[in-house]
Amino acid sequence: MKAAKGDRLIVESTRDSEHRRVGVIVEVGHADGSPPYLVRWLDDDHETLVFPGPDARIVHAVR
């Protein structure tokens, strides 16, 4: 998985009781775009360090 600042990280829910999370990548951990990513979640503006799993995907920002 490769990403850049400004891309969106979408984490799909694996349970019916949870919802999809969408966040904006505000910092990339490595120059090659590999994780971890500092993500600001759109639902609560909270920032967390994320190592995306198989339930996550990147939507690249238009550059």
C-alpha positions as CSV (number, residue, x, y, z in Angstrom):
1,M,0.0,0.0,0.0
2,K,1.4,3.4,-1.0
3,A,-0.1,6.8,-0.1
4,A,0.7,10.5,0.0
5,K,-0.3,13.4,2.1
6,G,-3.9,14.4,1.2
7,D,-5.0,10.9,0.1
8,R,-8.0,9.4,1.9
9,L,-7.9,6.2,3.8
10,I,-11.1,4.2,3.9
11,V,-11.5,1.4,6.4
12,E,-14.5,-0.9,5.7
13,S,-16.4,-2.2,8.7
14,T,-16.2,-5.9,9.3
15,R,-19.2,-5.9,11.6
16,D,-22.8,-4.8,11.2
17,S,-22.7,-2.7,14.4
18,E,-19.7,-0.6,13.1
19,H,-19.5,1.9,10.3
20,R,-17.0,2.7,7.6
21,R,-14.3,5.1,8.7
22,V,-12.9,7.7,6.3
23,G,-9.8,9.8,7.1
24,V,-7.3,12.1,5.4
25,I,-3.7,11.2,5.5
26,V,-1.8,14.1,7.1
27,E,1.6,12.5,7.3
28,V,3.3,9.6,5.7
29,G,5.8,7.6,7.7
30,H,8.2,6.7,4.9
31,A,9.5,8.5,1.7
32,D,8.3,5.6,-0.5
33,G,4.7,6.1,0.7
34,S,4.4,3.0,2.8
35,P,2.7,2.9,6.2
36,P,2.4,4.0,8.9
37,Y,0.2,7.0,8.2
38,L,-1.0,9.8,10.5
39,V,-4.7,10.0,9.7
40,R,-7.2,12.7,10.7
41,W,-10.6,10.9,10.8
42,L,-13.4,12.9,9.2
43,D,-16.1,11.8,11.7
44,D,-14.5,13.2,14.8
45,D,-11.3,15.2,13.7
46,H,-9.2,12.8,15.9
47,E,-5.7,12.0,14.6
48,T,-4.2,8.5,14.9
49,L,-1.2,6.6,13.7
50,V,-2.5,3.8,11.4
51,F,-0.9,0.7,10.0
52,P,-3.7,-0.2,7.5
53,G,-4.9,-3.8,7.4
54,P,-6.6,-5.8,4.6
55,D,-9.9,-4.0,5.2
56,A,-8.4,-0.6,4.2
57,R,-7.9,1.1,0.9
58,I,-6.4,4.3,-0.4
59,V,-8.2,6.8,-2.5
60,H,-5.6,9.0,-4.1
61,A,-6.2,12.8,-4.1
62,V,-6.3,14.6,-7.5
63,R,-2.9,16.2,-7.9
